[in-house]
């Protein structure tokens, strides 16, 4: 359990540091070109996801995401007693990653985002992004578990572009990004709605996945 929690904390640290750090670097180098900045941000995020899942998956499952951990608990692939420690490790490691990104770029370490992300379109984007991510994970684990790292990395890279919210799809990273007034930030007041949509979408995707990938349903005692 200690190794798994350390893996979740370290994975979240590097993932969140990459999201925020690449956003800061992109903002500095793109000279106001938001599309170019988003491209850089999405490619960096997809690349680090591939690495972290391949490296830490055998240790903790490489969730780095409370929504994923919740679904794994619902699937009985993670004990319910481990869920809260997993989430704490993800949030704690992720916030340290954000603060480290600020340190590397010589920005104030403690800050809050002023980047408003609210409205029906944004909330719908988060639902779609999270639903697709969870379904990707469930389907890949059922049919091609060795492809987990590339499928998740590619999905998130794509979802940066086809969702209106740029695909946070992760309650922990939503919280952590509210602590960064950078390209990747989100205003703290907009966090609760994002997290709510992510959790609802995760449960919805798990429900659909149990039926869509019937062998999973049978394996876990369903009909």
Secondary structure, 3 states (H helix, E strand, C coil): CHHHHHHHHHHHHHHHHHHHHHHHHHHHHCCCCHHHHHHHHHHHHHHHHHHHHHHHHHHHCCCCCHHHHHHHHHCCCCCHHHHHHHHHHHHHHHHHHHHHHHHHCCCCCCCCCCCCCCCHHHHHHHHHHHHHHHHHHHHHHHHCHHHHHHHHHHHHHHHHHHCCCCCCCCHHHHHHHCCCCCCCCCCHHHHHHHHHHHHHHHHHHHHHHHHHCHHHHHHCCCC
